[in-house]
Amino acid sequence: MTWSTALAPLRNRSFAWYFASRFVNTLGSMMASIALAFAVLDITDSPVALGQVLAARTIPMIALLLYGGVIADRLPRTLVLQVSNIGSAVSQGAIAALVLSGHAEIWMLVVLSVVQGAVSGVSFPAMASVLPQLVPREQLQPANALVSLTRNGMMVLGPTAGALLVVTVGSGWALAVDAATWLVSALLLLPVRVPPKEAAGEPADTIRELREGWTFFWATPWLWRVVVGFGGLNLIHAGAWFTLGPAIADDTIGRQGWGFVLSAEAAGLLITTVVLLRVRLERPLLLGMLGMALMAPPMLLLGVSPHLVGLVVAAFVAGVGTEVFGMGWNLAMQENIDDSMLSRAYSYDALGSFVALPVGQLTFGPLAAAFGFEEVLVVAAVVYVVICALVLCSRSVRTLPRVPVAGPEVSPASP
């Protein structure tokens, strides 16, 4: 692909506005993730409490994912995103106000995180499936890459900026910025236009639509096998990296150091995204699952030798692998699943992938307290690699090719 082809989606007015919305929103979210973690640790100094707050957001999100898939296949996806952005702005603004005023308590953060999780659960399938409505099929890879470029670029700056705010003026300001970006993001979606939904041949029936989604999901081997594997991978990632990571950093490399580590991971994501703007990704799931296995080394280092330089390098490499999977997975979904089923397929994907997140968030703190941080992280890294290998035992995962598209700029898919 040429650079002209890579940037072609930005010449589409609706995609350009959507791209701007994601840019603004992602900047705030990247700062907020690290700010919330250290806001909780400032209140309790307990990784168990941090796991509880994270799980409070995750559980309702998971519970509403399937309903969100039905809503996104039934209503305009941009409308779903706008309403959810406003809900997120209100709940995040309340958390920021509590932290800034010094009145925040864990139970308050838990309640507001439940609200945020519910909103995210309804909106996630719409956000994941809207791109095929904004660009032609031959522009799906560059469109996904541009969205990833925004997300990954902000992931480089966001954690470091968020950590800087935490150590200078406190966690509340980063949370307040995130609340404002949700509102701006909703406004930027106003000019986005998507094709109208075709009139349904029969009255809306949520149970029937959920059943149709499940039938499709189970009948697609590569889809459900990757999703089942990611249930285990996300359990480990949420518990080992995002729950134990900040706690270990507090006692070793420091809060600013943890921001550098997360930014290094994002730099790996970002550089890979730039490469994927030009290079067509073949065998998307084979390369993607091999890439995911690269997340194991930084978890191992976190437990065995939590030194800043080693963690930064390992996190960068893990970011490269994670972005290869992210691109491969979106292309596999968007090229092989009809638009009328896409949101529900993404909702079952998210449900299966995320259902174990709260388990990891709630259990890794107690496990580390009982058996030791190093022991838990070493086992987690080994199991992570084993899960990736098991998923790749499926021939449907290893051999899934790209869908060929017409045009001189795109190479044909592998046989």
Disulfide bonds with the S-S distance in Angstrom:
none
